[in-house]
Amino acid sequence: MSSSILPTAKINSLEFFHINWKVWKIIGLRLFKRDVHTQQRLPVSRLYLSWSIAANFVVTILFPIHLSMGIFDNKSKLFDGLNVTITSIGATVKFFLMASKMKQIAQMEALIQVLDARVTHLEELEHYRTRIRLNILNIQRMYLSLYSGIGVALGASILFSKERRLLYPGWLPFDWRTSTGYYALAMLYQLFGFAIQISQTFSNDSFAPKTLCILSAHIELLYKRVSPIGFDGPYAGDSGSKAALLQQEEELKQCVLDQINLYELYKTIQDIISWAMVIQLLVSVLNNCVAMVALLFFATELFDRIYYSIYIVGLAMQLFPSCYYGSDFVLLFEKLHYAVFSCNWIGQSKSFKRHMMIFTERSLRQTMALAGGMFPIHLDTFFATAKATYSLFALIITIK
């Protein structure tokens, strides 16, 4: 790796959360946002406070109740109502979980800024921009495409329906079937609720894989930073000199600090996403099962079948990135001790070797992000949810 450093070139991994913060601002989480440096809650205007309270009362609180009470209004649409009710309740719970984690999110952003500042070498910057940045943007695009596709499919199923119907079965204090005005009012409420809750789901569900991808990226960059020590730098050709040994020891010390920050970032991310991932796993199993039953036994119209097909694929893709990067960062952490033994450690000072052993011992720690302290956020869990969905589906078919 070349030792050339670009002093003015910087990366900013927080740019990937701009869209999350924009959505969180719309849905009211700006109330709880904290400053990255001071950790103090940021001030908000009275107008924004009023909007946040009103919007969340009407959607976050009332919308799941509206859907829950409408489940049994129409037995033929039971699975339609059950499907969206589970999703809505899950979105509401995750909203409050994220609201309670704003302090930890500010801590996470501060740690990411520290790690970003260490990415200064030309090859690290190039690797970040050509591979890592692209991976995170692809995650974001996938979620945007996923939720847009679900929205389009739902809209098509309503437009091409043979009878007047709502987006989803739901209870209202008036009979929307009796007049066009009531029907328009009911549709406006459901459209507003659907838009807010799908925004909540997008911002919350895309947050976990993006944070885990950034964690994996910085572990990978640390590997690239440690392994060339002693082979690279201004003293590479004079490795036995005192100045060279001191410079290489200082490089290793900085890498030890990077490693400490990475483990702190891992703990902070786990704290933020732990219970939200429990809800996501549970919602994924239940909704996949309900959607499969609806698709195979109750969906009669073409666009309903398309909607449920996209929905089932969407639920799987919604969970996969988090599990993939949950596995990826574990493997990368386990490889760090190879990086330190790949550097030119022979002939180094005793102090260098002590730091090297500290680095190695820390890299041997067991690291696995756990959802709720119980379920690994790992590819094994992704496949376990698929098995659980099939088992629940088989049980429902047996009872039926």
N, C-alpha and C positions, 0 to 999 in steps of 0.2 A: 504493500500500500504506500502510495506516495505521501510524503510528509507535508506536501503543500497545503497551506491553510488559506481559506478565503475569509478574511476578517469581516467583510461586509455582507457575506452571504449567510442568511439565516433561514431556518425553517420554523414553521409555526403550526404545530399539530392541532392547536385549538381551533384552527380554521374549519376543521371537519365537524365541529360542534355548533357552528354558526346557525345552521338550519334547525338544529334541535332547540337552541335558545330562542330563535324566532318563533317557533311553534309554542314553546313553553311560555313565551311572553304573551302570545295570543290567548292561551288557555289559562293564564293566571299565575303561573309559577314564578314570574318575575317578582312577585310579592316576597318570595323566600330567597331570592338570589343573594349571594354574598360576594364581596370583593375578594379577588384571588390573593391579594397581599395582606390586607388587614383582617380578613375573615369576618368583617362586619356586614350586617344586612344592608343592602342598598336601598335608598329612599325611593318611594313611588308617589305619583300624584294621586289626588283624591278621585279624579276621573277614572284612572286606571284601577284603583281600589274598588270603585263602584262597579265597573265593568266586570272585574274578576269575580266579585261576590255574586253578581246577578247571573253571569254566564255559567258559573260552576253550580249554582243552585238549580238553574233551569236544566242543565245538561248532566253534569257530573253526579248530582244527587237525584234529580227527578227522572232523568231519562232511563236509568236501569229499573226504577220503580214502574214507570210507564210500560216498559217492555215486559217486565215480570208479571204484571197484572193482566197483560194481554195474551199470555201463553195459552190460557184455557178458554178464551173467547171463541176460538174457532179450532175445533179438534183436528180438522183437515190440515191446518197450518201449524200444528203443534211443534213440529221439528224446526220449521222456519223460525218461530218465536223463541224456542229453546236455544237454538244456535246463536242468535244475536244477543240474547239475554246473558248467556255465559260470557260472551265477548265483552259486552257492555259492563258487566259487574267486574270482570278482570281489568278492564281499562280504568275503571274508577278506583279500584284498590291500588293499582300500580301508580296512578296519579298521586294518591296520598303518600305512597311509599317514596316516590321521587321527591315530593315536597318536603318530606322529613330528612332527606339526605343532601340538602343544598350545602351544608357546611362541608361534608365530605367531598362533594363535587368540586367545591372551591379548593380544597386541599389537593385533590387529584390534579386539577388544572395547574396549580402552583408547581407540583412535582414534574408534570409534563414540560412546563416551561424550563425548569432546571435541566432536564434531560435533553431538551431541544437545543439548549445553548451549548451543549457539548458536541453537537454535530457540526464540525467545522472543516474536517478534511475533505478534500475534493471527492475521493471515492465514496465516502459516506454520504455526502450530499447527492451524488449521482445515483447511488443505490436507493436512497430515500425517494428521490423524485421519479425515477424510472420504474420502480417496483412497488415500494411501500405506499406511496401516495396514490398510485393507481389502484392498488388493492382496496384501500379505504374508500376511494371514490366509487369503486364498483359495488361495494357493500351498500353505499348510500343510494346508488342508482337502482340496485336490485329492489330495495325496500320501496322506493318511489314507484317503480314499475309495478311491483306487486300490489300495492294498495290502490294505485290508479286502475289496474286491471280489474280488481274486485269491484271498485266503484263503477266502472264502465259496464261490467257484466251485470251488476245489480240494476243499473239504470235501464239497460236493454231489456231485462226481464220484466220491468214495470211497463216500459213503453209498448212492448209487444204482447202484453198480457191481454187475454180475451175479455177480462172484466176489470172494472175499476177496483184498485187495491192500494194499500199503503206500501211503503218500502218494507216494513216489517209489521207483524201483528202487534198491537199495543192498545192499552186502555186509555181512553180520553173522556173528559166529562161531558162530551156532546156526541151525537151520532153523525159521523162524517159522511154517512151514506145518504143522508136526507137532502143535502144541498151541495152545490158546487163550492159555495163560500166556505162551508165547514170542511169540505174535502181539501180545498186549497190551504186552509189554516193548518189542518192536520199534516199535510205534506210538507209545508214550510217548517213546522216544528221538527218533523222527523229528519228532514234534510239538514237543518241546523244541528240537531243532535248528532246525526251521523257524521257530519263534517268535523265537528269538534272531537268526537270520540275516535274517529279514524286518525285524526291529527295526534291525539294523545297516544294512540297505539303506535303510530309511526315513530314519534320522537322517543318514546320509552323503549321500544323494541330494537330500534337501530342503535341506541346508545351503547348497549352491552357489547355487541360485536365490534363496534368501532374502538371502544376503550381497550378491549382485549387484543385487537389487531395492533394498536399503537404500542401496547406493552410488549407484544411479540417483536415488533419492529425495533424497539430500543434494546431488547436483549440481543437481537441479531447484530445491531450496530456495535454493541459493547464487545461482542465476540470479534468483530472486525477490528476493533480498537486495541484489544488485548494481544491477540496472536502475533502482530508484527513487532511488538516491543523488543528492542535489541537488534532487530534486523533493519529497522527503518529509522528515520530521523536524522538530524544534523550530525549526530555522533556515530552513525551506523558503521562507518569505516574505521572508527577508533574506539571499539567497544570496551577495550581494557582500561581506558583512561578514567581518571577520577570524575572528570566533568561528565563523561558519557554515563558512568554508573549512577551518578546523582540524578541526571536527567531522566534516565530510564526508570529509576526508583520513583521519581516524582510522577511519571506517567502512570505507573502501576498504582500508586496511591490514589490518583484521580479516578482510576478505573474501579478501585475498591469502593470509593464513595459513590460512583455510578451504580455499582451493584447494590449498595445499601438503599439507594433511592429507588431502584427497580423493585426490590422486595417491599419497600414501603408503598410503592405505587400498586403493586399486586394486592397487598392487604386492603388498601383504600378502595380499589375497584371491587374487590370481593364484598366489602362492607356495603357498597352502594347497590350492587346488582343482586345480592344474595336472595332476598325475599321476593324481589320482582321476578327473578328467574323461576322461583317455586310456582308463582302464579302463572307464568308463561307455560311451564311444563304441564301444569294441571289443566289450563285452558286448552292447550294443544291436544292433549289426550281426549278430553271430553268433546271438544268441538269437531275433531277429526271423526270420532265415532258417530256423533249426531249427523254430521254432513254426509258420511257414507250411508247411513240409514235413509236419510232424506233423498239422496241421489238414486239409490237402488230401488226404493219402494214407494216414494211419494212424489218425486219430481216427474211431472207429466209433460210439461212444455219444454221445448228445445232450449230456450234461453235460461230456464231454471237449471237444466242439466249442465249447461256451460258454466253458469255461475257456481254451482257446487263443485264442479271439476276444478275450476280455477281456485276456489276457496280451499279445497283439500291440498292441492299443490302448494298454495300460498302458505298454509299452516306449517308444512314441512320446511319450506324455504325460510320461513320466519325464524325457525329455531336452529337451523343448520349452521349459519355463520358463527353464532355464539359458541356452539359445541365444538366447531372446527378450531376456532382460535383459542378456545379453552384447552384443547389438546395441544395445539401448536406451542403455546408459551411454556407449557410443562416440558415438552421435549427440548426446547431451546434453553431453558434454565438448566436442564440436566447435562447439556453439552458444554456449559461454560468452563468446567474444569479442564476440558480438552484444549480450550483456547489458551488458558494460562500456561499449560505445559507445552504449548506450541511456540511460545515466545522464547527468546534467547536467554534462558535463565541460568545456563551453565556459566560459571565465572562471575556471577553477580554477587553483590554483598549479602551478608547475613540478614540485614534489614530487609532487603528486597525479597529474600526467600521467606522471611516471616510473613510479609504481606502476601506473598504468593500462597502460603499455606492457609492464611485467613480467607483469602479469596476462594481457595479450593474447598475448604470446610463449609463455607457458606453455600457454595454451589451444590453441595450434596444434600441440602435440606429437601424435605418432601414439600412440593408445592402443587396444590390442586385446588382450583377455585370450587367452592361448594355452594350449592343453592340451598339456603336455609340450614347450612351446616350438615346436610344429609346427602344431597344428590350431587355428584360431581358434574361440573359444567364441562362435559367431555363428549366425544363422539360415541362412546359406549352408552351414554345416557340418551343420546339422540335415537339410537337403535332400540334402546329399552322402551322409549315412548311409543315407537312404532309397534312393538310387541304388545305393550299395554293397551294401545288403541284396538288392535286386532282381538285381544282377549275380551275387552269390554264389548266390542261389536258382536263377537260370538255369543256372549252371555245374553245380550239384548235379543238376538235372533232366536236363541233357545227359548227365552221367556215368551217371545212373540208367537 
